[in-house]
Amino acid sequence: MSSILVIGGDRLGNIVDFLQDQGFTEIHHVTGRKSSQTGVKIPTGVHMILVLTDFVNHNLAKTVKNQAKDRELPIVFCKRSCAAIAKALLHVA
C-alpha cells in the first residue's frame, strides 16, 4: 500500500511520520470539520482510508464510507493517536 486518505484531525503531526514508517508514501488529508467538505471525493490511486473518529463531521464519514464500499477500498475508523492507528492497521493487514 502506498497511498492513504486520512479524514479528520486539524493537524496530523507525528501521524504523518508514523504512516510513512508503515509504508505509505502518499498521504492525502481532509480535516473533515467543515460541512462544506462532506462532498469530498476519494482521490484516484488511494489504497486505504483512515477516518479519525474524534475529529470528523459525521456526514462526511458516512459519505466516505459509502464511496469506499463502492470502490472496494479498506476503511479504518479509529481515534487520533499512533497507538490506535497501529492497532487498527493490524486488523486490516
Protein Blocks (a to p, Z undefined) as FASTA:
>chain_A
ZZdcdeejjbgkjmmmmmmmnopabdcddeklamklmmpccdehiabdcddfklccfklm
mmmmmmmmmnopacddddddfklmmmmmmmmZZ
